[in-house]
Amino acid sequence: MHVLLRDGWHPVRVYSRRDRVLLGRHTNALRRYGDGERHALDAFRGKTIMTSSGRVELLTDRRTITALERKGELRGQVDRLYLAR
């Protein structure tokens, strides 16, 4: 799986089913956010998951996400995740 951090997407292992579901929902929310739904990420504030890289807080900072979106890193990766399935 991939998780969005402040510097972009990173491949990680997510061990628990609960965390995988939460990460999937976060990814869906990122897509909705990119489509203009500005409150899509509100439910994920302060949420963390355990990964092979340690405990990771799900990214909800709008400035950081907007900066990643401007660089083309947000939308391109989200779309690739959906196409890969």
N, C-alpha and C positions, 0 to 999 in steps of 0.2 A: 504494500500500500504506500501511498505518498501522503505526506503531511506538509501543509504550508507553514513555513516559518518566516521570520522577518526578511530573510535573504532569498526566499524562493522555496520551491518544492524540494523535499528530501524523501528518498525511499526509506521506509522503516518497516519493521515487523511490529504488528500489534497483536498481542497475545490473547487478550480476553475478547469474547464475543461482544460484550457490552461496549467495550472501547471501539471495536471495529464498527459497530452500528452507529455509535456517536460520531466517529470520524466520517462515515458515509453521509450521515445527515449534515455534518458541517460542510462537506464538499458540495452537497446539493444546495445548501444555503449560500455558499460562495458563488455558485452559478446564478442563483436568483438575485444575489446582490449585484453581480455583474450585469444582469438584465434590468437593473434599476430598482429592485425592491430593497430600499435602504434599511429596512428593519429586519431583514432576513437573518442577520447574525446576532441579534439581541439575545436570543435564547442560549447562546454559547459563551457569553461573557463569564470568565473565570473557570470554565470547564477545562479539565485536564484529562489526558489519557496516558497510559503507560505504554511505552514503545521500546524497541531495542536500543534507542538513544537515551532512554530514561523517561522521566515524567515530562510531558510536553503540554503546555497550555495552548488550546486552540486559538488561532489568531482571529481577533475581532476588531483590531485597531483599524479604523477606516482610513486614516492617512497612509498607513503602511500598505494596506490592500490596494488603495487607489494608486500608490506609487508603483506597485507590482503590476497593476493593470495597465498603467501607461507604458511600462516597459514591454508589455506583451507576455509577461510571465504568468499572469493569473489565468486569463481566459484560454490561452493555448493549452496549458496543462489540464485544466478542468475539462475541456473538450476532448483531449486525448484520453482521459480517464473514462469518459463515457463511450468513446469509440472503441476502446479496447475490450469492452464487455460484450 
